[in-house]
Amino acid sequence: MKSPLPTHKAKEAALLLQEALDIHTALDYEGDKLISTDYLFGPARGQMFGVLVCEDQGGSEVVLKAFSGQYDSEWLIPGWVGPVADPLAFTQIVTANDERLHELTATIEGGACSDTATLIQERKSLSQSVLRELYALYEFTCIGGQTKTFADIFGSRLPPTGTGECCAPKLLHWAFSHGLKPISMAEFYYGRPNRSGSREHKAFYGPCDDKCQPLLRHMLALDIVYCDETLLVVNKEGGLLSVPGRGADKQDSVESRVRRLFPSAPKQCAVHRLDMDTSGLLVIALTKESHRALSIQFMHQEVEKEYHALLEGVVKAKEGEICLPFRLDVERRPYQIYDEQQGKWGTTRWKKVRVESSPAGLITRVHFTPLTGRTHQLRVHSSHPKGIGHPIVGDRLYGTGKEGERLCLHASFLSFMHPHTGERLTFTSPEPF
């Protein structure tokens, strides 16, 4: 994944850190210089390092630095952010089970046991038990000060080994635990290249997908797909408002979460909207200039958007184009009704992907390309008899969806010109259904 925060300031600080490591050849270069960087160029090879630039409550800049996992069996090194879990408790759990795990491995590999399958199962069960004990030690401080455990994030599923020990979650946990506001983050690899050749000395990399992305999505309360100093692209979850609604119970939204993380963002920073129940890609402006430039692209229909959906029943036609007028039914907000006199015309191209089976019966997977952006456009174009005539699965307004059932509509593709560089940016997000 790409960094969920702007990288410019952190990269500048990271280059200074690399220079300090080069000159002093020690991680404790601000102290006794006893922890040599030679370890990173030996058999163990290099590892990831991270820098997080923050502001404290007085507005002063604070630079945090971290290394992934342990450094040459050390959890704590002066001047570096420590682990999320308590190192002593972690070591005690590992030590208490290490001898038995080694015994099982030696017996299995020695081939002297007649019941190897039983030993393999015992080793697997013990390893999983140890991991659960270790993961129970982790409690991540998130933006706003709330905490989350692995159970909150992964449920009953065991996270990949090493989850929580990468630089990004360690740095953000420390910042949020100490009342610091993150501004910029960057990570780099330092040392002998790894065996696969995917990590090079002093090269910059984003947080890992499998271990870090689920954590950061919860810690930041946003699934950030792309970020620079001027804009964000967020993968919005279904059930979350794009912008605040009316009333205290409708203030939680993508916009309010963005402004909590980026206080200088415009008050109305969402350039477009997705229905609360629709998931997928949403672009957010972090400056007024970006908002203006991106809004013009949407107004001139220069932004490419695509959606995937599941429709109730079997759609017989293979593809088509729908152009229908709808307006708000003021008696049943936010329901939209067909109205040729007062409605706003909306146009959607669609294509059938395939027919699938579900517990409720046959359903049809379709691909939508909206040419306009009317309220509930895809939902009404799907369900109305003058459209496809098949509601979206889970749609409580226009279909047979029930409370708690997700709306199977996902914004899967978004492409636009960067408002400052002019570069074409393209993003995809696989549908979660």
C-alpha positions in Angstrom: 0.0 0.0 0.0 1.0 3.6 -0.4 1.7 5.8 2.6 -1.6 7.0 4.1 0.0 10.3 4.9 1.9 12.8 2.8 5.6 11.8 2.6 7.5 14.9 1.7 8.5 16.2 5.2 9.1 12.7 6.5 11.4 11.8 3.5 13.5 14.8 4.3 13.9 13.7 7.9 14.5 10.1 6.7 17.4 11.2 4.5 19.0 12.9 7.5 18.5 9.7 9.5 20.2 7.7 6.7 23.1 10.1 6.7 23.4 9.8 10.5 23.5 6.0 10.2 26.1 6.2 7.5 28.4 8.5 9.5 28.1 7.0 12.9 27.4 3.4 11.9 25.3 3.0 15.1 21.6 3.1 15.9 22.3 4.8 19.2 24.3 7.5 17.4 23.0 10.2 19.8 24.3 8.2 22.8 27.0 5.6 23.4 27.2 4.3 19.8 27.3 0.7 21.0 24.6 -0.7 18.7 26.4 -1.1 15.4 24.7 -1.0 12.0 27.1 -3.9 10.9 24.2 -6.2 11.9 22.3 -4.9 8.9 25.0 -5.9 6.4 25.6 -9.4 7.7 23.7 -12.7 7.4 20.5 -11.2 8.9 20.4 -8.6 6.1 18.7 -5.2 6.4 15.3 -4.2 7.7 12.7 -1.4 7.5 13.0 1.9 9.2 10.3 4.6 9.5 10.0 8.3 10.3 6.8 10.1 11.4 6.7 13.9 11.5 4.2 15.2 14.0 3.0 18.3 15.8 2.6 18.5 19.5 -0.2 20.4 21.2 1.8 23.6 21.2 2.4 23.4 17.4 6.0 22.4 17.6 7.4 19.7 15.2 8.3 16.4 16.6 10.2 13.7 14.6 9.7 10.0 15.6 11.7 7.1 14.3 11.2 3.3 14.5 12.6 0.1 13.2 10.5 -3.0 12.3 10.4 -5.9 14.7 13.4 -6.3 16.9 16.9 -5.0 16.1 19.5 -7.8 16.7 17.2 -9.3 19.4 16.7 -5.8 21.0 13.2 -4.4 21.4 14.2 -1.1 23.0 16.9 1.3 21.8 17.2 4.8 23.2 15.9 7.4 20.8 13.6 5.0 18.9 9.9 4.3 19.3 9.4 1.0 21.2 7.0 -1.9 20.4 3.2 -1.8 20.9 3.3 -4.9 23.1 5.1 -5.2 26.4 8.6 -6.7 25.5 9.0 -8.5 28.8 5.6 -10.2 28.6 6.2 -11.1 24.9 9.6 -12.7 25.8 8.1 -14.6 28.7 5.4 -16.2 26.5 8.0 -17.1 23.8 10.4 -18.6 26.3 7.8 -20.6 28.1 6.9 -22.5 24.8 10.1 -22.3 22.8 11.7 -25.5 24.2 8.6 -27.7 23.4 8.3 -26.2 19.9 12.0 -27.0 19.2 11.6 -30.5 20.5 8.6 -31.2 18.3 10.4 -29.8 15.2 13.5 -31.9 15.9 11.5 -35.1 16.3 9.4 -34.4 13.2 12.5 -33.6 11.1 14.4 -36.6 12.5 11.8 -39.0 11.2 12.2 -41.4 14.2 8.5 -41.1 15.3 5.9 -43.5 13.9 3.1 -40.9 14.4 4.5 -37.8 12.7 1.0 -36.5 11.8 0.0 -36.3 15.4 3.2 -34.3 16.3 2.7 -32.0 13.3 -0.8 -31.3 14.6 0.5 -30.7 18.1 3.1 -28.3 16.9 0.5 -26.4 14.8 -1.9 -26.2 17.7 0.9 -25.0 20.1 2.1 -22.4 17.6 -1.4 -21.0 17.2 -1.9 -20.9 20.9 1.4 -19.0 21.4 0.4 -16.6 18.7 -3.0 -15.9 20.3 -1.2 -15.3 23.6 1.2 -12.9 22.0 -1.5 -11.1 20.0 -3.5 -10.6 23.2 -0.7 -8.3 24.4 -1.4 -5.8 21.6 -3.6 -2.8 22.1 -3.4 -0.1 19.4 -4.1 3.5 20.3 -6.1 5.1 17.4 -6.9 8.6 16.2 -9.1 10.2 18.8 -7.5 8.2 21.6 -9.7 5.0 21.4 -7.9 1.7 21.5 -8.4 -1.5 19.4 -7.2 -5.0 19.8 -6.4 -7.6 17.2 -9.8 -9.1 17.9 -11.5 -5.8 17.1 -9.6 -5.7 13.8 -9.3 -9.3 12.6 -12.1 -11.0 14.6 -11.4 -14.6 15.3 -8.9 -14.9 12.4 -5.2 -14.9 13.3 -3.3 -12.1 11.7 -0.1 -12.8 9.7 3.0 -13.4 11.9 4.7 -10.1 12.7 1.6 -8.0 12.4 1.9 -4.9 14.6 5.7 -4.8 14.5 6.1 -2.9 11.3 7.2 0.8 11.5 3.9 2.5 10.6 1.6 1.0 13.3 4.4 1.5 15.9 4.9 5.1 15.0 1.2 5.9 14.8 0.4 4.1 18.1 3.2 6.2 19.8 1.9 9.4 18.3 -1.7 8.9 19.3 -0.7 7.6 22.7 1.2 10.8 23.4 -1.2 13.4 22.0 0.8 14.1 18.8 -0.8 14.9 15.4 0.8 13.0 12.5 1.7 15.1 9.5 4.0 13.1 7.3 5.3 9.5 7.2 7.9 7.6 5.2 9.6 4.2 5.4 12.9 3.0 3.9 15.0 -0.1 3.8 18.5 0.1 5.2 21.2 -2.6 4.9 22.0 -5.6 2.7 19.3 -6.3 0.2 16.8 -9.0 1.2 17.0 -12.5 -0.4 14.1 -12.0 -2.8 15.6 -8.8 -4.1 12.4 -6.8 -3.3 14.2 -4.5 -0.8 17.2 -2.3 -1.7 19.5 -0.3 0.5 18.1 3.2 1.3 15.0 2.8 -1.0 11.6 4.0 0.2 8.6 1.7 0.4 5.0 2.0 1.5 3.5 0.0 4.4 2.9 -3.7 3.6 -0.6 -4.8 2.4 -1.1 -7.9 4.4 0.0 -6.8 7.9 -0.2 -3.0 7.9 -3.2 -2.1 5.8 -5.9 -3.6 8.1 -4.3 -2.0 11.1 -3.8 1.5 9.6 -7.4 1.5 8.3 -8.6 1.2 11.9 -6.0 3.4 13.5 -6.7 6.3 11.1 -10.5 5.5 10.9 -10.1 5.7 7.1 -9.0 3.3 4.4 -6.6 5.7 2.5 -5.7 4.4 -1.0 -3.7 7.5 -2.0 -2.4 10.6 -0.3 -0.3 13.6 -1.1 -0.3 17.2 0.2 -3.3 18.2 -2.0 -5.7 15.3 -2.1 -6.8 11.9 -0.8 -8.5 8.9 -2.3 -10.4 6.9 0.2 -12.0 3.5 0.0 -15.3 4.3 1.8 -16.9 1.5 3.8 -20.6 0.8 3.3 -22.7 2.4 6.0 -20.5 5.5 6.5 -21.8 8.9 5.3 -19.7 10.8 2.7 -20.5 14.1 4.4 -22.1 15.0 7.7 -25.9 14.9 7.8 -28.4 16.8 9.9 -28.4 16.0 13.6 -25.8 15.0 16.1 -26.2 11.3 15.2 -25.2 12.0 11.6 -21.9 13.8 12.1 -19.6 10.8 11.6 -18.6 10.8 8.0 -15.6 10.6 5.6 -15.4 14.4 5.7 -15.4 14.7 9.5 -12.8 11.9 9.8 -10.6 13.5 7.1 -10.7 16.8 9.0 -9.8 15.1 12.2 -6.7 13.7 10.6 -6.0 16.8 8.4 -7.4 19.8 10.3 -6.4 22.3 7.6 -8.6 20.5 5.0 -11.5 22.6 3.7 -14.7 22.2 5.7 -16.4 20.8 2.6 -13.6 18.6 1.3 -15.4 15.8 -0.4 -15.4 16.6 -4.2 -18.2 14.1 -4.9 -20.3 11.8 -2.8 -21.3 8.1 -2.5 -24.6 7.1 -0.9 -24.1 6.0 2.7 -24.8 2.4 1.9 -22.5 2.4 -1.2 -18.8 1.5 -0.7 -15.8 2.3 -2.8 -13.5 5.0 -4.1 -14.0 8.7 -3.1 -11.7 11.6 -3.8 -11.1 14.3 -1.1 -9.5 17.6 -1.6 -7.0 18.8 1.1 -6.8 22.4 -0.3 -9.4 24.8 -1.7 -7.4 25.0 -4.9 -7.6 21.3 -5.4 -11.3 21.2 -4.5 -12.0 23.8 -7.2 -9.9 22.1 -9.9 -11.4 18.6 -9.2 -14.9 19.9 -9.0 -14.5 21.4 -12.5 -13.4 18.0 -13.8 -16.6 16.4 -12.3 -18.7 19.2 -13.7 -17.3 18.7 -17.2 -17.6 14.9 -16.9 -13.9 14.4 -17.3 -13.7 12.0 -14.4 -14.1 8.3 -15.2 -16.1 6.2 -12.7 -17.2 2.6 -12.7 -19.2 0.5 -10.3 -19.9 -3.1 -9.7 -23.2 -4.4 -8.3 -25.3 -7.5 -7.7 -28.9 -7.3 -8.9 -31.9 -9.4 -7.8 -32.9 -12.1 -10.2 -31.7 -12.9 -13.7 -31.1 -10.0 -16.1 -31.7 -11.2 -19.6 -30.2 -8.4 -21.6 -26.5 -8.3 -22.0 -25.9 -4.5 -21.9 -27.7 -1.2 -22.4 -27.9 2.5 -21.7 -30.4 4.1 -19.4 -31.5 7.7 -19.6 -34.3 8.6 -17.1 -35.5 11.7 -15.1 -35.9 11.5 -11.4 -36.4 13.9 -8.5 -36.7 13.8 -4.7 -40.0 12.6 -3.2 -40.3 15.3 -0.6 -42.8 13.2 1.4 -40.4 10.2 1.6 -36.8 11.6 1.7 -34.4 10.5 0.3 -36.5 8.4 -2.1 -36.3 9.4 -5.7 -39.3 9.2 -8.1 -39.7 9.2 -11.9 -40.8 12.6 -13.1 -40.5 13.7 -16.8 -41.4 17.3 -16.1 -39.4 18.2 -13.0 -36.9 15.4 -12.8 -33.2 15.6 -13.5 -32.0 13.4 -16.4 -29.4 10.8 -15.6 -27.5 8.5 -17.9 -25.9 5.1 -17.1 -24.3 2.5 -19.3 -24.4 -1.0 -18.0 -23.1 -4.5 -18.9 -24.0 -7.9 -17.5 -21.0 -9.8 -16.2 -22.6 -13.1 -15.2 -25.5 -14.8 -13.4 -24.6 -16.2 -10.0 -26.3 -18.3 -7.3 -26.9 -17.0 -3.7 -28.8 -18.2 -0.7 -31.7 -16.1 -1.7 -31.7 -17.4 -5.3 -30.1 -16.3 -8.6 -28.6 -12.9 -8.9 -26.8 -11.0 -11.7 -23.4 -9.3 -11.4 -23.3 -6.1 -13.5 -20.9 -3.3 -14.4 -22.1 0.3 -14.4 -20.5 3.4 -16.0 -22.5 6.4 -14.9 -22.2 9.4 -17.3 -24.0 11.7 -14.8 -24.0 11.8 -11.0 -27.6 12.1 -9.9 -28.8 11.1 -6.4 -29.4 7.3 -6.2 -28.9 7.2 -9.9 -27.6 3.6 -10.1 -30.2 2.4 -7.6 -33.2 3.8 -9.4 -31.8 2.9 -12.9 -31.5 -0.6 -11.7 -34.8 -1.0 -10.0 -37.2 1.1 -12.1 -39.3 -0.8 -14.8 -38.1 1.8 -17.4 -34.5 0.9 -16.4 -33.2 -2.6 -15.9 -36.1 -3.6 -13.6 -34.0 -5.5 -11.2 -33.1 -3.8 -7.8 -29.6 -4.0 -6.3 -29.2 -6.8 -3.8 -29.6 -5.3 -0.2 -31.4 -2.1 -1.4 -33.9 -1.3 1.4 -35.3 1.7 -0.5 -35.9 0.4 -4.0 -35.6 -3.4 -3.5 -36.2 -6.1 -1.0 -33.2 -5.5 1.2 -33.6 -6.0 5.0 -32.1 -4.1 7.9 -28.5 -5.0 8.4 -28.1 -6.4 4.9 -25.3 -4.6 2.9 -26.1 -2.8 -0.3 -24.2 -4.7 -3.0 -23.0 -1.6 -4.9 -19.3 -0.6 -5.0 -17.4 2.2 -6.7 -14.6 0.1 -8.1 -12.8 2.5 -10.5 -11.9 6.2 -10.4 -9.7 8.1 -12.8 -9.0 11.9 -13.0 -6.2 14.4 -13.7 -4.2 15.5 -10.7 -5.2 19.1 -10.0 -1.6 20.4 -9.8 0.6 18.1 -11.8 -1.8 17.2 -14.6 -0.9 13.5 -14.2 -3.7 11.0 -14.9 -4.4 9.2 -11.6 -6.2 5.9 -11.8 -7.4 3.8 -8.9 -9.2 0.4 -8.6 -10.9 -1.3 -5.7 -12.2 -4.9 -5.9 -15.8 -5.3 -5.0 -16.2 -6.9 -1.5 -19.1 -9.1 -2.5 
